[in-house]
Amino acid sequence: MNQWLDDLRTATAFLTRLPMPHPAGAGHENFARAQRMFPLVGALIGALVGLVCLLLRGIGVPDLAAAALALGFGALLTGALHEDGLADVADGFGGGCDVAAKLEIMRDSRLGTYGALALVVSFSAKLSALAAIPDHFVVQGLISAHALGRGVLPWLAISLPNARKDGLAASAGRPDSTIAAVAAGIALVIALLALPFASALLAAIAAGVAASIVGWLARRQIGGVTGDVLGAAEQVAETAILLLLAARLA
């Protein structure tokens, strides 16, 4: 039980800006193990974003504006961790002429044209989808999208080699197949508890397909995975799930 609580604190400290002390002696092995708690922290993030969205709707803020403000709150809560990864991947894959150039661009903190376009498209898609989801599914939908979007990350991390020898993905340590399976299982259970059965299964499939596409593209472009690739996979999966839920539940 102590290990699970330590993992929850580690995952929360990494995925959010919430003040959370790291467990004593935490290292690469601890972080790799803590990835099994990514879906649970994702569910917490989704719940908070959903409650903000519902609160704004409840005081009369138009659905589109409420969705925009709620998504902005989510970015503040997470430090735009995954959005930054999406932008870096778009800039690197779009602007680099070879693997070394792509990786160098991805390391650059400046935002380029491809990254800006990726963020605009992603935010616009999530914004329109969230605005279309009915009140009684807003919190459940966001819980599922954030949990599943993070639940696929350990699986993606072990499915591809590291694209560089340094960086977040390489230094953080790789989870094993058991950790990946536990993370996926927790994410699926959360979705099944939050959504109607068919919608939950389709959302899980959408998350897996989205992560697979990002992984396939990363292998072709840079030969493997980086922390930015994992962030991009989360954003693509989250967006796909929200669009799916908007189509089914609106």
N, C-alpha and C positions, 0 to 999 in steps of 0.2 A: 504493500500500500504506500509506503514511503517513497518507493521508486516512482509510482504513478503520480503522486503529488509533486515530486521533484520534476518529473517530465512535464506536468501541466504548467508549473511555474516557468520552466525553461522555454516551453513553446509560447506561452503568453508573453514573456519578455522579448522573444524574437519577433513574433508576428504583430505585436501591438506596441503602442507607446505608453501603455499602462505601467505605472511603477511596480516593478516586480523583482525582488532580489533573486539573483541566481543561486541555486543550491551550492553549498560549499563543495569545492573540489570538482565542479562541473568541467568537463572537457569534451573532446571530440566524440568520444564514445557515448557520453551522456546526451549530447545533442542529437546524435544519430538515433538513439533510442527514443528521445523525446518527440520525434516526428510522428510517432503513433498517436500523439495527442493533438496534432494539427487540426483534425476535423472538429474536435470538441471546442478548441479555441475559435475556429472558424464559425461554429454555430453561435458562440457568444457574440462574435462580431456581427453576424447577420441579425441576431436578435436585437442588438442595440440599434443598428441601422434601421431595422424595420420599425421599432418603437418610435424612433425619431420621425420616420415617415408618417406613421399613423397619427402621432401627436400633431404634426403640422397639418395634415388633412383635417383633423378634428377641430382645429381652430380656424378653419376656412381657407387655408392656403391651397391654391389650385394644385391638382394632382401632379402636373408637370414640374411646377416649382418645388413642391414638397419632395418629389423624387430627386431633383437636382441638389437640394440642400441636404437630404439624407445621404446621398452618395458622397457629397463633399465632407460630411461628418465622418463617413466611413474612411475616407482617405486620410483625414486628420488622425483618426483612431489608430490606423495602421502605419502612419508615416508614409503613405503611398508606396509601400514596399514593392508590391507586385506591379503597380502601374509603372514604376521606374524600370522594372525588368522588361515589361512589354515595350516601352519606348526604346530602351537600349537594344533590344533584339531587332526591332524594326529598323533602327538606324544602322546597325551592324550588317544585318542581312541585306538591306537595301542599298547601302552605300559602299560596302567593301568589295574589292575586286578579287581578293583571295582570302584564305582562312586567316592568315596573320593580320591582314587589314581589318577583317570583320571583327576579330577579337579585340583589336586595338580600339576600334570605334566603340564597341560595346563597353569598354572600360572607361571611355571618356564620359564625364558627367554632363557635358553640354547636350542640350536637346537639339536634334536635327529635324529636317523636314519629314523624313519617314516616321520618326518617333512621334512628332506632333500629330501627323495624320492618323497614326495608329491610336493615339490617345483620344483624339476627337471621335473617330469611328466607334471605338469601344465605349466611351462615355455616352455618346449619343444613343447607341444601341441599348445599353443598360438603362439609360434615362427613359426612353420611350417604352421599354418593356415594363419597368417598375411602375410607371405612371398608368399602365393599362391593367395591372393586376388588381383585382378587387381587394377592398379593405381586409376581408376575412382571410385572405391568403398572403398578405404582404409579409408579415413576420415569418410565417411558415416557409414561404418561398425563399426569402433571403437567408433564413437559417440553412435550408437545404443547399442553396447555391454556394454559400460560403463554406459549408462543411464538405460538400462533394468536391468543390474546386481545390481545396487543400488536401482532401483525402487521396487524390491521385498523385500528389507530388512525390511521396516516397517510392511509389511504383515506378514513376518516370525516372527517378534518380538512380534506381538499380537497373533499369532497362538499357541505359546508355553509358558509354564510357565518359569520363570527364574530358571536356574539350581542352582544358588547360591544367597545368600542374599546380597552379596557385589559384586564388580566388575562393569565393564562398563555397561552391559545390565541392571543391577539392579539399579545402581546409576543415569543413564542418564534419567530415566523416560520412560514410555511406551507410544507410540503414540496410538491414538484411531483409530477406524475403518474408520473414515472420513479422517484422515491424511493418512492412508494406501491406501485408495481408490484414493485420490488425487495424491499421489506419483506414484501409478501404472498407473493412467490415464496420467500423464505428461510423464512418460517413454514411454507409448504406442504411444502417439502423436509424440514424438520425433522420435521414430523408423519409424512411418508411413511417416513422412516428409523426413526422410533420405534415406529410402530404398524402393524398389519396394513393392507393397502391400503384396503379398504372402510371400516374404522374411521377411517383418516386423512382420507379424502375426506369422510365424513359429519361429522367434527369440523370440517373447514374450512368446510363448508356451514353448520354450526351457528354458527360464529363470525361468518360473514358475515351470516346472518339476524339474529343477536342484535344486532350493530352497526347493522344497517339499522333495526331496530325502535327502538333507542335514538335513532338519528339522526332518524327520522320523528317520534318523540315530542318531541325537542328542537326541531325546526323548528316544530311546532305550539305548543309551550309558550312558547318564548323567541325563536323566529325564527332559530336557528342553534346553533353549537357553542361551548362553553367548555372550559377545562381539566377542570372537574368532569364535564362530559358525556363527555369522553374516558375519564376514570376510571371512570365508571359503565358505559360500553360495554365496557371491559376486564373488569369484574367480571361483567357479565351474560354475556358470551361465555365466560369461564372457567367459570362455573357451569354453563352449558348444555353445554359440552364434557364436564365431569366427570360430569354426569348421564347424558349419552349413553353415555359409556364404561362407566359403572357398569351401565347397562341391557344393553349388548352383551357386556361381558367378564366380568361377575360370574358 
